[in-house]
Amino acid sequence: MADEALVKNKQVVLKNYVNAGLPKESDMEIKEKSIQLKVPEGTKDSILVKNLYLSCDPYMRNRMKKLEDSYVPSFEPGSAISGYGVAKVVDSTHPEYKNGDLVWGMTGWEEYSLLTAPGLLFKIQHTDVPLTYYTGLLGMAGMTAYTGFYEICTPKKGEYVYVSAASGAVGQLVGQFAKLLGCYVVGSAGSKEKIDLLKNKFGFDEAFNYKEEPDLDAALKRYFPEGIDIYFENVGGKMLDAVLLNMRVHGRIAVCGMISQYNNDKPEATHNLMYIIPKRVRMQGFIVTDFYHLYPKYLEMVIPSIKEGKITYIEDVAEGIESAPTALIGLFIGRNVGKQLVVVSRD
């Protein structure tokens, strides 16, 4: 390819901040720009990548707001949004990357990205598993499940584990990690199809559709008559309130996300926090990037389990960058089944 080659570069652009309510496809647009397939002259330690797969993740909702003091910056209206993805290096002035390298990490929602600070990138070493896995199972979602379950919750064999949003990118893995350890695992999700997946595909002991339970406290008491040791929190709101009534003494709650609250103007109040005192419950929020130093340890654990068929991973695949806004919005209405990703290019 000639050095001066200019190519078209389709991008997903945020039009304006969406501070409240459910974001819509129309809050984003596909724009076409041009990009040179070469790192600009004099730009050191940078790489130009061709994006292959993009990851749709719930935390991206908050980046559509005008944020102050957040662990992750707001998207810039008028510019391509960014997120986790899998990409191939096209040109590099960075000593650690060469043309043809496959990477996963933070990239632009566009066909090609110039990454001038590729700090949040990991080189892909294992190519004998599907590359799409690096948007989820072998990427941020996998590390989130591993960190929250093993590092935050310090689980023991035989404990009672509850996972909300259990069929999503993270939840499906937490449940399987817990089963591999010998725990009793119950998950909740929002459709019959997802409940069937949890029980028949992911090996959860039980699962229930939270939309069909008028009394969440009663539902949890039905599935956990002796209480919950570990709760992997993905949704917040009324579910968290019900869980707090059902935790066992010295229970642990890993607070990964609260997707039920992301589109609210004002977050719902939590009424049952006082129960963590007599039950001596430890409740901890965490951000996965604080634990990326454990990624090699995670791969050592999970790669053999994948190859032995002990871990199953379901992906919901949207084709083409034009489908990215619809795929992302689908997360907030439960349209996705499993890990939502977008195929930009397969080569």
Salt bridges, closest charged atoms under 4 A:
GLU29 OE2 - LYS31 NZ 3.90
ASP57 OD1 - LYS339 NZ 2.96
ASP91 OD2 - LYS38 NZ 4.00
ASP101 OD1 - LYS98 NZ 3.16
ASP101 OD2 - LYS123 NZ 3.65
ASP128 OD2 - LYS307 NZ 2.61
GLU151 OE2 - LYS297 NZ 3.51
GLU159 OE2 - LYS156 NZ 3.90
GLU159 OE1 - ARG252 NH2 2.62
ASP196 OD2 - LYS192 NZ 2.90
ASP205 OD2 - LYS179 NZ 2.90
GLU213 OE2 - ARG222 NH2 2.58
ASP217 OD1 - LYS221 NZ 2.64
ASP229 OD2 - ARG248 NH1 3.50
GLU268 OE1 - LYS238 NZ 2.97
GLU308 OE1 - LYS310 NZ 2.93
GLU319 OE2 - ARG346 NH2 2.28
GLU322 OE2 - LYS10 NZ 2.63
ASP347 OD1 - LYS50 NZ 3.19
